[in-house]
Amino acid sequence: MDGRSEVPLRELNQQTSRVMARVAAGETVTITKDGVPIGDIVPHGVRDGIRTGRPVYAFRTDPMGLLDIPDLGGPVLGDDEIGETLRGMGAVDG
């Protein structure tokens, strides 16, 4: 088992407990309607034997730290100048 499977919406409706037991065991279940994926049910993570309360994703979701943005030699703009530029581009003040 690769940890992923598809379940038709009808099966989820009729066998919710069985599907959720698979999720609790660590399986990600994709729900389909008429063969088209409509959503995923993902298990919550476990760290050091304790449930973290956060879903397990196949991709990184944590902050990656400070960005190293290169200086391209353009003008340094203050907040007011940036706001004025955005207003000139059609941005609406909130």
C-alpha positions, 0 to 999 in steps of 0.5 A: 500500500502506498498510503494513498487511495481513492474512495467514491463519495457514495462509499464514504457516505455508506462506510464512513467508519471504515474509511476514517479507520484507514485515515487514522492508520495513516492513509490519505484518502482522495474522495471522488464523485463520478470518478473526479477527485473532489477532496482529500482526507489526510491523517494528522501527524505523529511525532515521537508517538504523540499526535501533533494535531496537524495534517501530514502533507507530502510537501513542506509547509513550514516557514523557510526562514529569511529571504535573501533578496538581491539588490538590483540597484533600483531606487529605495522606496518608502511605504508612502511611495510604494502605496502611491505607486500601487494606487496608480496601478489600480490598487484600492485602499483598504 
